[in-house]
Amino acid sequence: MKVVFIIMAIVASISVGAVNPVKVYKGTSVYNSDVICNVTSGKVYKKNSVYNSDVVCTIRENKIYKANSVYNSDVIYTIRDSKVYTGNSVYNSDIVMTIRDGKIYRGTSVYNSDIIATVRDGKVYKGTSVYNSDILFTIKGNLTLEEFVAVWFTVFYAW
């Protein structure tokens, strides 16, 4: 009986976790009217939507796909070893950005002069800044690296 209760508690906590999306807001805001997108069950949706017609991209394993697709021809990014590649490629020449230690670098660089953004405490700042005025977007919840890349795509390229 005790084992059944524990299993039911685990299933309930998994179900509750799946219902609560990770939300991404404009700048420093955390108002529902400022939601850019949300991440739910391996998909990034426009604003607060959970409709299939509002899927911006799908996350499966280490790839980000266009809309609801999981076809190889619809791969936007491939993520491997903290590097983000264009499409299905894993060639160094196709690295768009490198994500390491809370910093997003241009291409394969890890130099401070090539930092595109800094991620700290759920906030994504422009460049190396950590000033509130330089917050690009705010994330409420935890994202995997792949989910973060999908959100990055949504915020900067899907609109």
Secondary structure, 3 states (H helix, E strand, C coil): CHHHHHHHHHHHHHHHHHHCCEEEEECCCCCHHHEEEEEECCEEEECCCCCHHHEEEEEECCEEEECCCCCHHHEEEEEECCEEEECCCCCHHHEEEEEECCEEEECCCCCHHHEEEEEECCEEEECCCCCHHHEEEEEECCCCHHHHHHHHHHHHHCC
